[in-house]
Amino acid sequence: MRVLVLGAGFGGLELSTRLSEQLGDDVEVVLIDRADGFVFGFSKLDVMFGRTTGEAVQHSYRDLLKPGVTFVQSTIRSIDPEARRVETDAGSFDGDVLVVALGADLHPDATPGLLEAGHEFYTVPGAFSGREVLERFDGGQVVVGVTSTPFKCPPAPSETALLVHDLLTRRGLRDRSQISLVMPLGRPIPPSPEASAALLEAFAERGIDWHPERIVRSLDPGRRVAVLADGDEMPFDLFLGVPVHRAPQVVQDSGLCVDGWIPVDELTLETAYADVYAVGDVTSIGTPKAGVYAERQAAVVAERIIARHRETTASSTYDGQGTCYLEFGNDRVARVEVTFRNGQAPVGEFQAPSDRLVEDKADFGSSRVRRWFGREWSNY
Ligand SMILES: Cc1cc2nc3c(=O)[nH]c(=O)nc-3n(C[C@H](O)[C@H](O)[C@H](O)COP(=O)(O)OP(=O)(O)OC[C@H]3O[C@@H](n4cnc5c(N)ncnc54)[C@H](O)[C@@H]3O)c2cc1C
């Protein structure tokens, strides 16, 4: 059996690792990604806020040596879900099973003025160059703003506002700066009232202005104002933006999408096509666009593929659970666990910021790198 895994991000890496761990050379896994390495989302903030270097957070796919898995670095140009075949710059590949884990593409150019007058911090180059932007900043009005929904890692803009506060305080610029956070959500983390309350308290303590249920539509480079969807304007000296997210064009062209994203069975991650699955940010499954959800979805798909290979019945189904670590400033980390169950209101459990959770977050990263890349790594 050959399994084609499109995308070596959180979902694709977890899936390939599980297949290799359990089936080894019995199954041929072809893992395709255009990038030469993986970067955790949280590492983007670590680099932007000067805790580490861009080089230290790159996990090269060269280190991905797993029985049964062949990594192909190439851009996927077309996907035929009916035939389970893809065309890439390195030729065409087909599989008995196809798993789409291509994530969400980011489009800073879709927000007028963002590239000219603001700075997006969600792509790898955007986050890495954000470090110099912050180093050069001399104080003034900082706006952290979201430009569309859905967006990855809903807590990340709140974390960014708190980390900007710390950085400006350290540099002696906080007294002559204002920090505003513009979010389309009613609360910082809607499924967890406790986490939201703790974040709102942290914003209030630090004098960070919170603007809920609002979204930035454009920036006016001449007047240096952010224009919100309701027409209000916010002046800025530094705009840190979350850009527009879309399913990659190759996915949109494949016929797999409905309303921009791939619909999947909420329990099995199957698409409308036989033996074609999709996991993670590229889907419209209803859990947040975050690595921990992609990873858990991949585990379910792995089990189904393993059962198919062994000609048994797969018992596990997706449970909608995910645990996120939140940078709370002052070098502390909090933890929120949120479960989205079919048709029921999400349930969230919150652990307050602590030093212990800083270590838990580091373990979260290093355990993934050990399993996925077979080497030791620490994010601090
Ligand atoms: C600032 C920030 C902080 C974050 N913090 C966290 C966090 O603390 N915890 C958490 O769980 N999540 C976090 N996230 C979100 C997380 O990074 C994503 O949700 C997660 O990576 C999604 O996994 P995925 O497998 O669906 O897609 P991805 O990990 O995005 O992987 C998709 C892969 O597909 C490849 N690809 C796309 N198109 C093509 C093509 N045409 N040809 C070949 N390859 C292609 C890409 O190169 C990429 O490697 C954060 C994100 C950001 C931006």
The ligand as an SDF file (V2000), in Angstrom:
LIG
                    3D

 53 58  0  0  0  0  0  0  0  0999 V2000
    2.4130   32.9870   15.6160 C   0  0  0  0  0  0  0  0  0  0  0  0
    1.8170   31.6140   15.6660 C   0  0  0  0  0  0  0  0  0  0  0  0
    1.8240   30.8900   16.8590 C   0  0  0  0  0  0  0  0  0  0  0  0
    1.2480   29.6190   16.9240 C   0  0  0  0  0  0  0  0  0  0  0  0
    1.3170   28.9200   18.1080 N   0  0  0  0  0  0  0  0  0  0  0  0
    0.7640   27.6830   18.1710 C   0  0  0  0  0  0  0  0  0  0  0  0
    0.8260   26.9310   19.3820 C   0  0  0  0  0  0  0  0  0  0  0  0
    1.4000   27.3780   20.4040 O   0  0  0  0  0  0  0  0  0  0  0  0
    0.2280   25.7080   19.4000 N   0  0  0  0  0  0  0  0  0  0  0  0
   -0.3980   25.1850   18.2970 C   0  0  0  0  0  0  0  0  0  0  0  0
   -0.9120   24.0730   18.3720 O   0  0  0  0  0  0  0  0  0  0  0  0
   -0.4720   25.8770   17.1460 N   0  0  0  0  0  0  0  0  0  0  0  0
    0.1010   27.0990   17.0430 C   0  0  0  0  0  0  0  0  0  0  0  0
    0.0480   27.8000   15.8620 N   0  0  0  0  0  0  0  0  0  0  0  0
   -0.7320   27.2500   14.7220 C   0  0  0  0  0  0  0  0  0  0  0  0
    0.0180   26.1580   13.9860 C   0  0  0  0  0  0  0  0  0  0  0  0
    1.2630   26.6140   13.5260 O   0  0  0  0  0  0  0  0  0  0  0  0
   -0.8160   25.6490   12.8060 C   0  0  0  0  0  0  0  0  0  0  0  0
   -2.1700   25.6140   13.1350 O   0  0  0  0  0  0  0  0  0  0  0  0
   -0.3630   24.2450   12.4180 C   0  0  0  0  0  0  0  0  0  0  0  0
    0.9590   24.2860   11.9150 O   0  0  0  0  0  0  0  0  0  0  0  0
   -1.3130   23.6050   11.4180 C   0  0  0  0  0  0  0  0  0  0  0  0
   -0.8550   22.3360   11.0570 O   0  0  0  0  0  0  0  0  0  0  0  0
   -1.1820   21.7360    9.6120 P   0  0  0  0  0  0  0  0  0  0  0  0
   -0.5110   20.4100    9.5710 O   0  0  0  0  0  0  0  0  0  0  0  0
   -2.6360   21.8110    9.3360 O   0  0  0  0  0  0  0  0  0  0  0  0
   -0.5060   22.7480    8.5770 O   0  0  0  0  0  0  0  0  0  0  0  0
    0.9750   23.3130    8.5350 P   0  0  0  0  0  0  0  0  0  0  0  0
    1.7340   22.9800    9.7770 O   0  0  0  0  0  0  0  0  0  0  0  0
    0.8440   24.7530    8.1640 O   0  0  0  0  0  0  0  0  0  0  0  0
    1.6380   22.5000    7.3490 O   0  0  0  0  0  0  0  0  0  0  0  0
    1.2580   22.6460    6.0150 C   0  0  0  0  0  0  0  0  0  0  0  0
    2.4490   22.3120    5.1360 C   0  0  0  0  0  0  0  0  0  0  0  0
    2.0180   22.2590    3.7590 O   0  0  0  0  0  0  0  0  0  0  0  0
    3.0560   22.7800    2.9480 C   0  0  0  0  0  0  0  0  0  0  0  0
    2.4680   23.2290    1.6780 N   0  0  0  0  0  0  0  0  0  0  0  0
    1.4390   24.1010    1.4870 C   0  0  0  0  0  0  0  0  0  0  0  0
    1.1500   24.2120    0.1650 N   0  0  0  0  0  0  0  0  0  0  0  0
    2.0170   23.3890   -0.4910 C   0  0  0  0  0  0  0  0  0  0  0  0
    2.1970   23.0460   -1.8580 C   0  0  0  0  0  0  0  0  0  0  0  0
    1.4340   23.5810   -2.8390 N   0  0  0  0  0  0  0  0  0  0  0  0
    3.1700   22.1560   -2.1830 N   0  0  0  0  0  0  0  0  0  0  0  0
    3.9380   21.5940   -1.2100 C   0  0  0  0  0  0  0  0  0  0  0  0
    3.7920   21.8790    0.1010 N   0  0  0  0  0  0  0  0  0  0  0  0
    2.8470   22.7690    0.4540 C   0  0  0  0  0  0  0  0  0  0  0  0
    3.6520   23.9140    3.7680 C   0  0  0  0  0  0  0  0  0  0  0  0
    4.9880   24.1560    3.3680 O   0  0  0  0  0  0  0  0  0  0  0  0
    3.5620   23.3550    5.2020 C   0  0  0  0  0  0  0  0  0  0  0  0
    4.7590   22.7430    5.6240 O   0  0  0  0  0  0  0  0  0  0  0  0
    0.6430   29.0620   15.7700 C   0  0  0  0  0  0  0  0  0  0  0  0
    0.6530   29.7770   14.5540 C   0  0  0  0  0  0  0  0  0  0  0  0
    1.2270   31.0260   14.5010 C   0  0  0  0  0  0  0  0  0  0  0  0
    1.2370   31.7660   13.1790 C   0  0  0  0  0  0  0  0  0  0  0  0
  1  2  1  0
  2  3  1  0
  2 52  2  0
  3  4  2  0
  4  5  1  0
  4 50  1  0
  5  6  2  0
  6  7  1  0
  6 13  1  0
  7  8  2  0
  7  9  1  0
  9 10  1  0
 10 11  2  0
 10 12  1  0
 12 13  2  0
 13 14  1  0
 14 15  1  0
 14 50  1  0
 15 16  1  0
 16 17  1  0
 16 18  1  0
 18 19  1  0
 18 20  1  0
 20 21  1  0
 20 22  1  0
 22 23  1  0
 23 24  1  0
 24 25  2  0
 24 26  1  0
 24 27  1  0
 27 28  1  0
 28 29  2  0
 28 30  1  0
 28 31  1  0
 31 32  1  0
 32 33  1  0
 33 34  1  0
 33 48  1  0
 34 35  1  0
 35 36  1  0
 35 46  1  0
 36 37  1  0
 36 45  1  0
 37 38  2  0
 38 39  1  0
 39 40  1  0
 39 45  2  0
 40 41  1  0
 40 42  2  0
 42 43  1  0
 43 44  2  0
 44 45  1  0
 46 47  1  0
 46 48  1  0
 48 49  1  0
 50 51  2  0
 51 52  1  0
 52 53  1  0
M  END
$$$$
